[in-house]
Amino acid sequence: MEDIEINKVQKKLGATIRKIREEKDQYSQSKLAVEIGMSVNQVARIERGETNPTLKTLTLIAIALKVDIKDLF
């Protein structure tokens, strides 16, 4: 049961990150990846909810997207 709930949270988090990124004009996964020092594949996995990003990664994403970290949730 716990894994299912964690998976739901990861997917929702990833979908929110993607939505915020796509609302920015010309903000690709590639651009985000460069700004946070990760690969495009890692960013894509976060957005698909396939991985559990660290607090550091979430902070870097929030800074890059110019939002408060709470807006990612």
Number of C-alpha atoms within 10 A of each C-alpha: 5 7 8 9 10 13 15 13 15 21 20 17 22 25 18 16 23 19 13 17 22 13 10 11 7 9 13 13 19 14 14 19 18 13 14 18 12 13 14 16 12 15 25 17 16 22 22 17 21 14 16 17 17 9 10 10 16 19 18 17 22 20 14 16 19 12 13 12 15 9 11 20 13
